[in-house]
């Protein structure tokens, strides 16, 4: 697929399966069809909101014509699924059979709690609001009346206060003016029904990939094993639960075998995206690349590779103020910093905990601070350096101190009118950057032309 979206992308497999993908002008998958031996096996159509989040899908599956018949054909009615979001995190899945809600660790994409409510229980919980009841039964002859919007709003507020048993003085005064009491209005409320819910706790690996669902009485209701790229190897599912969360930010689509990854679709069998990087070549030559080390790196938005714990810090720091465009910009800055560090390594060496590494840290924090401000840059840097408390990524204690010190120098450089490369190189010559042994007191010569070659990209 290129930037000019064709009407359909067709992939044919050795077993005569054919996959057809169709996209809209925003590079979003809107239609998928799988055929085999000339017969349609599955079909899906996908809906998105103005922010590009997938909010619904309709899927037709191949199934038995009748329970007493062995013939199979595509279902006449689609299986419809609706999705609810909290920012960039998918929190609700609603089907005709059930609603599944997910509670995540604050500011991250790691699921903590799964709450499942059957459709029958949801139906029992439905009741008329106080305003609806008075509107439908309010006239003397029992006929419905149209309540003014302001009155409806006041009744809705009153209902909330009555159900909390905390009626405000303002509401009491309003009712008294109407010749009513809170007790009389409370008698008009329809009873609330609390639906029965199935609650499970997630057990995840260090990246946030669910490995098991645990009941409240400490029983394993579901478990699975995955390889590094998120392919499911084994599953124990005696209760036939639908557990669709995969790597952070991903949802499994049974009809296509793909994982929906917010801004793109991921193919775990290939370990790559099937849709291009939204920022094109600005994100690198490989438009479909997923993090090459999935044991420690994740990409919950389909935009930015990050250490598993880093994703939380980046999302919390940048998204609320800058949105996905901020993630794009952070990615470009990160690539610039890596290029700068590699170039410095040619002259001063020490790309791992040495001189070039110190210069890279300084440049990265300086560029982040110039783009997003001191506080956001510091928050990202602190999260990155301090998230390895368990030693998962083998970061030494003095390495954390070294990196935090170099980050602080970079933040100070951002206040200068000079570009980040010039400022950090000057700090290096002044002996203000750090290696594992402390302040660097033996700086090496850097080609003076590099000062002007490396600066924060404006692309």
SVG drawing of the C-alpha trace seen along z (x, -y; Angstrom):
<svg xmlns="http://www.w3.org/2000/svg" viewBox="-58 -33 99 65">
<polyline fill="none" stroke="black" stroke-width="0.4" points="0.0,0.0 1.3,-3.5 0.2,-6.9 -2.3,-6.8 -4.8,-4.4 -6.1,-1.8 -9.6,-0.5 -8.4,2.7 -5.3,4.5 -5.3,8.2 -3.1,10.9 -3.3,14.5 -2.0,17.3 -0.8,20.8 -3.9,22.5 -6.0,20.4 -7.1,18.0 -7.5,14.4 -7.5,11.4 -8.8,8.1 -8.3,4.8 -10.0,1.5 -9.0,-1.8 -10.5,-5.3 -8.6,-8.5 -7.3,-8.7 -5.4,-5.3 -8.0,-3.6 -9.1,-0.1 -12.8,-0.2 -13.6,3.1 -12.0,6.6 -13.0,9.8 -11.5,13.3 -12.3,15.9 -11.2,19.5 -11.9,21.7 -14.2,19.0 -16.4,18.7 -16.5,15.8 -15.3,17.0 -15.6,13.7 -16.3,10.0 -15.9,6.9 -16.8,3.3 -15.3,0.7 -16.4,-2.7 -14.3,-5.6 -15.0,-8.8 -13.6,-12.2 -10.5,-11.5 -9.8,-8.4 -10.7,-6.0 -12.5,-2.8 -16.0,-3.0 -17.8,-0.1 -17.6,2.8 -20.0,5.2 -18.8,8.8 -20.3,11.5 -19.1,15.0 -19.4,18.4 -21.7,20.6 -24.2,23.5 -27.4,22.8 -29.3,24.6 -28.4,26.7 -29.7,29.8 -27.9,29.0 -24.2,29.5 -24.2,26.7 -22.5,23.5 -22.9,20.0 -22.2,16.4 -24.4,15.1 -27.3,13.1 -27.1,10.6 -23.9,9.1 -22.4,9.4 -22.2,5.8 -19.7,4.4 -19.5,0.9 -16.4,-0.6 -16.1,-3.3 -12.9,-5.3 -11.3,-7.3 -8.8,-9.4 -6.7,-6.9 -7.5,-3.9 -10.3,-1.5 -12.4,-1.0 -15.7,0.5 -16.8,3.2 -20.5,3.6 -22.1,6.4 -25.6,7.8 -24.7,10.4 -22.5,8.4 -20.6,5.3 -17.0,5.6 -15.3,2.7 -11.6,2.4 -10.0,0.4 -6.3,-0.4 -3.4,-1.4 -3.5,-5.2 -1.9,-6.8 -0.9,-3.5 -2.2,-0.9 -1.8,2.0 -5.2,3.5 -6.0,4.1 -9.7,5.1 -12.2,6.6 -16.0,6.0 -18.4,8.0 -22.2,7.4 -24.6,9.6 -27.2,7.9 -30.1,9.3 -28.6,7.7 -28.2,4.4 -31.9,4.5 -33.0,5.0 -31.0,1.9 -32.9,-0.3 -35.5,-2.6 -37.2,-5.9 -35.6,-9.0 -37.7,-11.3 -38.1,-13.8 -39.2,-11.0 -41.7,-9.6 -43.3,-13.1 -43.3,-13.9 -45.1,-10.6 -47.5,-10.7 -47.6,-14.4 -50.9,-15.6 -54.3,-15.3 -55.6,-12.9 -52.4,-10.8 -51.2,-11.9 -47.6,-12.8 -46.5,-16.4 -43.4,-18.1 -41.2,-19.5 -39.1,-22.6 -35.3,-21.8 -34.5,-23.9 -37.1,-22.0 -35.7,-18.6 -32.2,-19.7 -33.4,-20.7 -35.3,-17.4 -32.2,-15.4 -30.1,-17.2 -32.7,-16.7 -32.9,-13.0 -29.1,-12.6 -29.3,-14.4 -32.2,-12.2 -30.5,-9.0 -27.4,-10.2 -29.6,-11.3 -27.9,-14.7 -30.6,-17.2 -29.1,-20.7 -30.7,-23.8 -31.3,-25.2 -33.3,-22.2 -35.3,-22.3 -36.1,-25.9 -37.3,-25.2 -39.5,-22.3 -40.9,-24.4 -41.9,-27.1 -43.8,-24.4 -45.5,-23.1 -43.5,-19.9 -41.1,-18.1 -38.0,-16.0 -39.8,-13.0 -42.7,-13.3 -40.3,-13.5 -38.3,-10.5 -41.6,-8.5 -41.8,-9.2 -38.4,-7.6 -38.3,-4.3 -36.2,-1.7 -32.6,-1.3 -31.4,2.2 -27.7,3.0 -26.8,5.5 -24.9,8.7 -21.3,8.3 -18.5,10.7 -15.2,9.2 -11.8,10.5 -8.3,9.2 -5.6,9.2 -2.3,10.8 0.1,9.2 3.8,9.5 6.2,6.5 4.9,5.0 1.2,5.1 0.3,8.2 -2.5,10.2 -1.4,13.7 -4.3,14.6 -7.7,13.6 -8.2,14.2 -11.6,14.4 -12.2,12.6 -11.9,15.9 -8.4,16.4 -9.3,18.9 -7.7,18.8 -10.6,18.3 -8.5,17.9 -4.8,18.0 -2.7,17.9 0.9,17.9 2.3,15.7 5.6,15.3 7.6,12.0 5.5,10.6 2.1,11.2 1.2,14.4 -0.9,16.6 0.7,20.0 -1.6,21.7 -4.9,20.9 -6.8,22.4 -10.4,21.0 -12.8,23.4 -15.5,20.7 -15.3,19.5 -14.3,16.0 -13.5,13.4 -10.2,11.9 -9.2,9.7 -6.5,7.4 -3.0,8.2 0.1,6.1 -0.5,2.6 -3.0,0.7 -4.0,3.7 -7.3,5.4 -7.6,8.8 -9.9,9.0 -11.0,12.7 -12.2,12.1 -8.9,10.9 -6.4,12.1 -5.1,8.5 -4.6,6.5 -6.1,3.0 -3.5,0.7 -5.3,-2.7 -3.7,-4.5 -2.7,-1.4 -3.3,2.4 -0.6,4.8 0.1,8.3 1.7,10.5 2.6,13.2 4.8,10.8 5.8,8.7 4.9,5.5 2.1,3.1 0.1,3.5 -0.7,-0.2 1.9,-2.9 3.4,-5.2 1.0,-8.2 3.9,-10.7 5.4,-8.8 9.2,-8.9 9.6,-11.3 9.3,-8.3 12.1,-6.3 12.6,-4.4 10.5,-1.4 6.9,-2.7 5.6,0.5 8.1,1.2 7.0,2.3 9.6,2.1 12.4,4.5 12.9,5.6 9.3,6.4 10.6,7.9 11.2,4.5 9.7,2.1 6.0,1.4 3.9,-1.0 0.5,-1.4 -0.6,-4.1 0.9,-2.8 3.0,-5.9 6.1,-5.7 8.4,-3.0 9.1,-3.2 10.3,-1.1 7.3,0.6 7.3,-1.7 8.2,-4.7 4.9,-4.6 3.1,-5.6 5.3,-8.6 5.1,-9.8 1.4,-9.3 0.7,-11.1 3.1,-14.0 2.4,-14.8 -1.1,-13.6 -3.3,-15.7 -1.9,-19.0 -0.5,-18.1 -2.5,-15.0 -1.2,-12.6 0.6,-15.4 2.8,-15.8 3.6,-12.1 4.7,-12.5 6.9,-15.4 8.4,-13.5 9.3,-10.7 11.1,-13.0 13.1,-14.6 14.0,-11.1 15.3,-10.1 17.3,-13.4 18.8,-12.7 19.8,-9.1 21.4,-10.4 23.2,-13.1 24.5,-10.5 25.7,-8.2 27.6,-11.1 29.2,-12.1 30.3,-8.5 32.5,-8.8 34.5,-11.5 34.4,-11.0 33.2,-7.3 31.2,-6.0 27.8,-5.4 27.0,-3.2 27.4,-5.1 30.2,-7.2 30.8,-10.6 28.5,-10.2 25.8,-8.9 26.1,-11.9 25.8,-14.3 22.8,-12.3 20.9,-12.7 21.7,-16.4 20.5,-16.9 17.3,-14.9 16.2,-16.8 17.2,-20.1 15.1,-19.4 12.1,-18.1 12.2,-21.2 12.3,-23.6 9.3,-21.8 7.1,-20.9 8.5,-23.0 10.7,-22.2 8.1,-20.4 7.0,-18.0 10.5,-17.2 11.7,-16.6 8.7,-14.3 9.5,-12.2 13.2,-12.0 12.6,-11.1 10.1,-8.4 12.5,-6.8 15.4,-6.7 13.5,-5.6 11.2,-3.0 13.8,-0.2 13.5,0.4 13.3,4.2 16.4,4.2 14.4,5.5 16.5,3.5 19.8,4.0 20.3,0.4 22.9,-0.1 22.2,-2.4 25.1,-4.8 23.9,-4.8 20.5,-6.2 22.3,-9.0 24.5,-9.7 21.6,-10.0 19.5,-12.2 22.5,-14.5 22.9,-14.8 19.2,-15.3 19.4,-18.2 22.2,-19.8 20.1,-19.4 17.1,-21.1 19.3,-24.0 20.6,-24.2 17.1,-24.7 17.0,-28.1 19.8,-29.2 19.2,-30.9 21.7,-28.6 20.6,-25.3 20.8,-22.2 23.8,-20.6 25.9,-23.7 24.8,-24.1 25.5,-20.5 28.9,-20.4 29.9,-23.5 28.7,-21.9 30.8,-18.9 33.9,-21.0 33.3,-22.8 33.3,-19.5 29.6,-19.8 28.4,-16.4 28.7,-13.1 29.9,-9.5 29.8,-6.6 32.7,-8.0 31.3,-11.5 32.0,-14.7 33.8,-14.3 37.3,-15.9 38.9,-14.6 36.7,-15.9 37.8,-14.9 37.9,-17.1 34.7,-17.4 34.8,-18.7 33.7,-22.3 31.5,-21.9 29.2,-19.6 28.0,-22.4 26.0,-23.8 25.1,-20.5 23.1,-19.2 20.1,-21.1 16.5,-20.5 14.5,-19.6 11.7,-21.8 10.1,-19.2"/>
</svg>
